[in-house]
Amino acid sequence: MGSLKELKEKVWRCNMALFKNNLVVQTFGNVSAIDRDKGIIAIKPSGVPYSELTPNKIVLVDLNNEIIKSNLKPSSDTSTHLVLYNSFSQIGGIVHTHSPYATAWAQAKRPIPCLGTTHADFIQGEIPVTDELTDDQIRGNYEIETGNQIIKKFKNISPEDVEMVLVANHGPFTWGKTAEEAVDNTVILEELAKISLFTILIEPDVKGIKKSLLNKHYLRKHGKNA
């Protein structure tokens, strides 16, 4: 990867992309990216509105969450990001938002079912939701435990095949090989959450997509002959 200045500029652009896509308001949400060679993460600062965000305000931290040359604090979700970076070695960027449609599913503690081909083009099945945090986890290191719940959910799910999750009662996290891919996945997740909600409102007893059609759409974009 390039310089740390370039890393901060990229993370700033990706954070602003969330704002431009109406996926965040006020100070909600954050994007991070990692330089694995240097062991440094760039992330949005805590409490800074998007309207006031600049590349210089992006905070750098090491893998122990120690701040590198900044008077600003990193996002309160930084520890969750660190858990994911340490557990999913192939990812290079992470996004967390409170976008309304995906967050509604997270608050309902329901996975987003695959009901049609739009969803099947991206995910070969449902978008998972984590278990609720226990009282002890909430009282303990809450942000780390949030990350741990995501890792637990992906014990039998490939984080390369499913690059998104709903944290129960909280909201969505997405990731990708780059921060830009993670932002794209957030845009996709919000759209899939909206379409599924509208579908269930129209037909509450709707069934999931047929497996043959699901596999047809997913594999033609993600299979060996894609």
N, C-alpha and C positions, 0 to 999 in steps of 0.2 A: 504494500500500500504506500501512498505518498506521504507527504508531511502531515504533522498533526494539525496544521492550519487547514489543509485540504480536508482532513477528516471532520473538523468542526464545521467547515462550510457545507460539506455534504449533509451532515446531520441537520444543520439549520434549514437547508433546502427541503429536506424530507419532512421536517416538522411543519414548515410552511405549506407543503403540499397537503397535509392533513387539514389545515385551516382553509385552504382554497377549495377543498372538496367537501367542506361543511361536515367534517367528521369530528371536529373539536370546537369547543367554545371556551371562553375565558382562559383558564389555565389547565383545563382538563387534558389529559393525554400526554404522550411523549414518544419520541423516536430516539433510538440509540444505534450506534454502529461500533464495531470492534476492529482494532488493528491487532491481529493475533501475533504478529511478529514482535510488536512492541509491548503487548499485554496491556493495552490502553483502550478504554471505552469513552466515547463521546456521547453525551446525553443532554437533553433539555434541562435547564435549571428549574428548581422548584419555585412556584409562585410567580413566575414571569408570564404575563399575558402574551399571546401570540402577536398582538399588535405592537409589542415592545421588544420582540425577540430579534437579536442580531447574531451573526456568526461569532462575534467575540464573547457573547454571553453563554454560549454552549460550554458545558463543564466537562473537563477531562478527569477520569478516575482510573486507578489501577484495578487489578483483579481482586484486591483486598478492600475496595471501595474507599481508598485514600484519595483525597482531592489533590489534583496537580495544578498549582498556580491559578487559583480562582478565589474571588471573594464571595462567589455565589455558591449555594448548596445545590447538589444534583437533585434530580427528581426523587421524590420519596419512594418511587417504584424501582430505584436503581438496584437494590438488593435482589429483587425479583428477576431483573434482567441478568444479573450476574449468575444466578442459579441456572438460568437457561443457557447462557453462554458456556458455562462450565460443564453442562450436561449434554448439550447438543453441539458437538464440536464442528459441525459443518455449517452452522449459521453465521452470518455476518452482520445481521441487522434485526432489530426487534421493534415492534410498535405496540403501544397500549393506548386505547381510547375508551371513551364512554359514549360512543356513537349510539344513537337511540334505538335502532332496530336490533342490533346485536346485543346491546345491553339489556333490552327487554327480555330476550331469550335467556340471557345469563341470570337475570333476576327471577325469572320463572323456573330456573334450574332445569331447563329442558334443552337437550341437544337439538340442533337444527336438522330435521329429516331431509333426505334427498327425495324430492317429489317430482323432479323433472329434469330435462336434459341440460338446462342452464347450469344447475348445480352439478350435474354429472360431468360436465366439461372440466370441472376443477377438482372435485373431491369424489372419490369412489365410495360414497356412503355418507353417513351423517357427520356433522361437525360436532365434536364432543364437548361435553360440559364436565367440569371437575366435580368432585365431591365437595360438600360444605367443609369449611374449616371448623375444627373443634374449638371449644372454649379455651382449652390450653394453648392451641396454636394461635388463637387471636390474642391471648394475653402474653404470649411469648414474642419471638421475633416474627411479627406478622408478615412482613414483606418476604422474608426468606421462606416462611411456611407457605405463602401463596405460590412461590416458585416450586416448592416441593410437591404441592398438590398437582401442579401441571405435570411435573415429571412422573408422578405416580400414575396419572391418567394415561401417559404415553408409554407405560411399561410394555404394552402389547400393540402399540400404534407407532408407525414410522413417522418421525417428525419431518422427514423429507417428502413423504406422500401427503401428509396432512400438516399444513403450515399455519394452523390456526386453532384456537381453543377458546371456549367461554369459561371464565372463572365464576363459579356459582355465587350469586348475590352481588357480583362485582362488575365484570365487563370482559371485553375481548382482548386477547393478546394474539399477535401474528408475528411471524418471522420469515426470513428468507436468506438466501446466500449473500444478499446485499441489503442495505437499508431501503434502497429503492424497491426491491422485490417485496420487502415486508410492507411497505406503503401500498403497493399494488394489491397485496393480499388483504389488507384492511378494507380497501375500496370494494373488492370482490365480496368479502365477508358481509359487509353491510348490505350490499345489494341482494345477496342470497337470503339474508335474514329477513329483508323486506318482502321479497317475493314469496317466501314460505309463509310468512304471516298472512299476507293477502290471500294466498291459496287456501289456508285453513279457515279464514273468515268466510270465504265463498263456499267452501265445502268442508265442514268440520270433520267429516268421516273419510276424508281423502286418504288413500293408501299410498305407500311409497312407490317409487318408480320400479318397473319390472327389472329384474337383475340383468336380463339380456340387453335391454336398452341402456341401462346404467353402464354396463361394461363396454358396450359399443361406443358410447360417447367418451367415456373416460380413456379407454385404451387407444382410440384413434388420435388423441392428443398427448397421451402420456405413455403409451405402450412402446414396444421395441421398434415398431414400424411407424411411429408418429412422425 
